[in-house]
Amino acid sequence: MVEQGVKAASLWESSMSENKNRKVSTVRTVPSKTARDIRLLVLDLDGTIVDESNCIRDSVAQTVALAQSRGVAVAIATGRRYQSSLPAYDLIGSTQPLICFEGGLIRDRNTGITHRHWPLEARVVAQILDHTQRLSLTGRLSVHFHIEDDLYVSNLNDASSKFFEGSTVVPIVVSDLRPLLNRATTKVMVLSDDVEIINRLSTHLKNSDSRTRIRKYKSIMLLEAFHPTANKRLAVKCLAEEIMALRPENVMAIGDDVSDIEMLEYAGIGVAMGNAPAAVKACADWVTSTIEKDGVAKAVERWILID
């Protein structure tokens, strides 16, 4: 995604887990005691509270504020990098540690303390570089390292130029990424306008110690690689149990993507957005409306703002 001007600020930027065999239902009744016990509301950003126009609807922000006024803490769990998550984080008034990079980093916005960080192993990053160099055809691949909150790029090709179009992100261009292998890399991102090259790279990385996913942005194909155990479930569990001394039944999580499945399964109440894929809905306790129809606001009203 690309950071661009939006209401209030610029907004942007699967490992295995236990299967609770939950069934999809828009009317399933979770015990009222569980609903009353919610102390932490965890929200995904893109597709959940941030729409395609990169805006957070007023109705959603107001409903989340009401939940906070009733003593419910609100946290963000997103695939975005840390800095790109802050505008949305600030807009909804969260004060909890921020979960970003699909659960690869938990950092406190107020103190700057990093509670948890799951970087890729240096040898795995080196393997990814080796594979990309073998597959790179006339500059068709662009490799990006996310280190701390800096973005290092070795080749600004057409795909990466399109990716950064209209963005406030300024990548650090280097001639060789290998000298950075001793740095803690949270995510490696590979961009190309050739889906076949990305698919071949994904095949090569299947046996590596990393968790990869492929997604599309405009006409660009992206392969993202994270630490194999980093996911939103692990990060939300850490936030809830280790940092806030809560239990799963005290947590409500809302998301729309397959990367949200683990945290929906972990939470006492896991809510899938109406615009989520079937696989996400199948793991949820409840399915709300789409983002265009204020799905988050309706879920919060249903499970938190109840009399």
SEVEXVEX-447608 format. One line per 5 residues: number of its first residue (from 1); their letters; for each residue x, y, z of C-alpha. Coordinates in steps of 0.1 Angstrom, whole numbers. Each point is the difference from the previous one (the first is absolute). Example, Ala and Ser with C-alpha at 12.3 -4.5 7.8 and 13.67 -1.06 7.14 Angstrom:
1	AS	123 -45 78 ~ 14 34 -7 .
% end
This chain:
1	MVEQG	0 0 0 ~ 10 36 -3 ~ -2 28 26 ~ -20 30 -12 ~ -20 29 13 .
6	VKAAS	-31 -10 19 ~ -24 14 26 ~ 21 10 30 ~ 32 -15 -13 ~ 19 -24 -23 .
11	LWESS	-12 -36 4 ~ 16 -32 -12 ~ 23 -22 2 ~ -7 -188 26 ~ 15 -17 27 .
16	MSENK	-19 -30 15 ~ -23 5 30 ~ -26 -20 18 ~ -33 -3 -18 ~ -31 6 21 .
21	NRKVS	-23 -13 -27 ~ -22 31 4 ~ -30 3 -23 ~ -11 31 -18 ~ -31 17 12 .
26	TVRTV	-13 35 0 ~ -24 -8 28 ~ 20 -23 22 ~ -4 10 37 ~ 32 0 19 .
31	PSKTA	-7 -2 38 ~ -8 34 14 ~ 25 -4 27 ~ 27 -2 -26 ~ -12 31 -16 .
36	RDIRL	0 19 33 ~ 35 -12 7 ~ 16 16 -30 ~ 29 23 11 ~ 19 2 -32 .
41	LVLDL	-12 7 -36 ~ 26 -8 -27 ~ -6 14 -34 ~ 16 -7 -34 ~ 5 31 -22 .
46	DGTIV	-4 -4 -37 ~ -33 -15 -10 ~ -12 2 36 ~ 0 36 12 ~ 20 16 -29 .
51	DESNC	-19 -1 -33 ~ 12 0 -36 ~ 2 38 2 ~ 23 -3 29 ~ -26 16 24 .
56	IRDSV	-14 -10 33 ~ -37 7 1 ~ -12 24 27 ~ -26 -25 12 ~ 27 -26 6 .
61	AQTVA	23 25 18 ~ -29 11 22 ~ -11 -35 9 ~ 36 -10 8 ~ 2 31 22 .
66	LAQSR	-32 -11 19 ~ 16 -34 6 ~ 30 17 15 ~ -22 21 22 ~ -14 -32 15 .
71	GVAVA	35 -11 10 ~ 8 -22 -30 ~ 36 4 -13 ~ 4 2 -38 ~ 30 -13 -18 .
76	IATGR	11 -2 -37 ~ 13 -32 -16 ~ 10 7 -36 ~ 23 -11 -28 ~ 12 35 -5 .
81	RYQSS	34 12 12 ~ 1 19 32 ~ 2 36 -13 ~ -28 -6 -25 ~ -23 -13 27 .
86	LPAYD	3 31 22 ~ -25 23 -17 ~ -28 -26 4 ~ 12 -9 35 ~ -2 37 10 .
91	LIGST	-33 6 -17 ~ -18 -27 21 ~ 17 11 31 ~ 18 -32 9 ~ 25 1 29 .
96	QPLIC	10 -37 -2 ~ 32 -15 -15 ~ -3 -1 -38 ~ 1 -34 -18 ~ 14 4 -35 .
101	FEGGL	18 -20 -27 ~ -27 -27 2 ~ 9 -6 37 ~ 38 2 -6 ~ 4 31 23 .
106	IRDRN	-17 13 31 ~ 11 35 9 ~ -14 25 25 ~ -8 33 -18 ~ 3 21 32 .
111	TGITH	32 -14 15 ~ 17 -13 -31 ~ 6 -33 17 ~ 1 -31 -22 ~ -18 -27 19 .
116	RHWPL	5 -28 -26 ~ 18 -3 -33 ~ 1 -30 -22 ~ 26 7 -28 ~ 10 -24 -27 .
121	EARVV	32 -20 5 ~ 30 15 -20 ~ 5 -33 -18 ~ -36 -1 -11 ~ 3 36 -13 .
126	AQILD	32 -11 -18 ~ -19 -29 -16 ~ -27 23 -13 ~ 27 23 -15 ~ 16 -30 -17 .
131	HTQRL	-33 -12 -15 ~ -9 35 -12 ~ 34 5 -17 ~ -4 -33 -18 ~ -35 9 -12 .
136	SLTGR	5 37 -7 ~ -3 6 -37 ~ 10 34 -13 ~ -10 16 32 ~ -35 -15 2 .
141	LSVHF	4 -5 38 ~ 3 27 27 ~ 10 -11 35 ~ -8 20 31 ~ 12 -4 35 .
146	HIEDD	-20 13 29 ~ 25 7 28 ~ -12 19 31 ~ -23 25 -18 ~ 23 6 -30 .
151	LYVSN	-6 -15 -34 ~ 31 -10 -20 ~ -3 -7 -37 ~ 26 -14 -24 ~ -17 6 -33 .
156	LNDAS	-26 26 -7 ~ -16 -15 -31 ~ -34 8 -16 ~ -19 -22 25 ~ 16 18 30 .
161	SKFFE	-5 34 -15 ~ -37 -8 -5 ~ -2 -13 36 ~ 14 33 14 ~ -20 22 -23 .
166	GSTVV	-17 27 21 ~ 16 -14 32 ~ 17 20 27 ~ 24 -29 6 ~ 35 7 -11 .
171	PIVVS	19 -32 -5 ~ 37 -2 6 ~ 16 -12 -32 ~ 31 -21 4 ~ 22 -18 -26 .
176	DLRPL	1 -32 20 ~ -22 -13 28 ~ 24 -26 13 ~ 19 23 23 ~ -33 4 18 .
181	LNRAT	-4 -37 9 ~ 14 6 35 ~ -30 23 7 ~ -33 -12 14 ~ -23 -2 -31 .
186	TKVMV	-37 -1 9 ~ -12 -6 -35 ~ 14 -6 -35 ~ -23 11 -28 ~ 6 -9 -36 .
191	LSDDV	-18 19 -28 ~ -5 -8 -36 ~ -24 6 -29 ~ 4 -37 -10 ~ -22 -24 20 .
196	EIINR	19 -30 -13 ~ 33 12 15 ~ -17 6 34 ~ -16 -34 -1 ~ 33 -16 -8 .
201	LSTHL	16 18 29 ~ -28 -11 23 ~ 7 -36 -10 ~ 37 3 8 ~ -8 14 34 .
206	KNSDS	-25 -27 11 ~ 27 -19 20 ~ 16 31 14 ~ -4 11 37 ~ -24 28 -9 .
211	RTRIR	-37 7 -4 ~ -8 14 -34 ~ -31 14 -17 ~ -7 13 -35 ~ -24 29 -6 .
216	KYKSI	-7 24 -28 ~ 0 38 0 ~ -12 16 -32 ~ 20 -19 -27 ~ 28 -8 24 .
221	MLLEA	6 -34 16 ~ 15 0 35 ~ 16 -29 19 ~ 4 8 37 ~ 22 -21 24 .
226	FHPTA	-3 0 38 ~ 14 -20 29 ~ -17 -34 -2 ~ -17 3 34 ~ -10 37 -2 .
231	NKRLA	-37 5 -4 ~ -28 21 15 ~ -11 -28 24 ~ 34 -2 17 ~ 2 38 2 .
236	VKCLA	-35 5 13 ~ 6 -28 25 ~ 32 17 12 ~ -18 34 3 ~ -30 -14 18 .
241	EEIMA	16 -26 24 ~ 35 13 5 ~ -4 37 -2 ~ -36 6 11 ~ -4 -31 23 .
246	LRPEN	-33 -10 -18 ~ -14 -33 -12 ~ -13 -9 -35 ~ -36 4 11 ~ 8 36 8 .
251	VMAIG	9 7 -37 ~ -21 9 -30 ~ 17 1 -34 ~ -13 12 -33 ~ 16 -7 -34 .
256	DDVSD	-5 -6 -37 ~ 30 -18 -13 ~ 15 -35 2 ~ 28 15 20 ~ -26 8 27 .
261	IEMLE	-12 -36 3 ~ 23 -10 29 ~ -9 30 21 ~ -37 -5 -6 ~ 4 -36 12 .
266	YAGIG	19 11 31 ~ -25 27 11 ~ -29 -7 22 ~ -21 16 -27 ~ 14 0 -35 .
271	VAMGN	-19 21 -25 ~ 5 -2 -38 ~ -9 29 -22 ~ -28 -5 -26 ~ 26 6 -27 .
276	APAAV	23 -27 13 ~ 7 -32 -20 ~ -19 -31 8 ~ 30 -16 18 ~ 1 30 25 .
281	KACAD	-38 -2 6 ~ 3 -37 7 ~ 23 7 29 ~ -20 28 16 ~ -26 -1 28 .
286	WVTST	-20 27 -17 ~ -1 16 -35 ~ -8 37 -1 ~ -8 23 -29 ~ 25 12 -26 .
291	IEKDG	23 29 6 ~ -22 22 -22 ~ -29 -8 23 ~ 18 8 32 ~ 7 -36 9 .
296	VAKAV	24 9 29 ~ -25 24 15 ~ -28 -26 -1 ~ 22 -26 16 ~ 11 23 28 .
301	ERWIL	-37 10 6 ~ -10 -37 0 ~ 27 -13 24 ~ 13 29 20 ~ -25 28 2 .
306	ID	-28 -23 12 ~ -20 9 31 .
% end
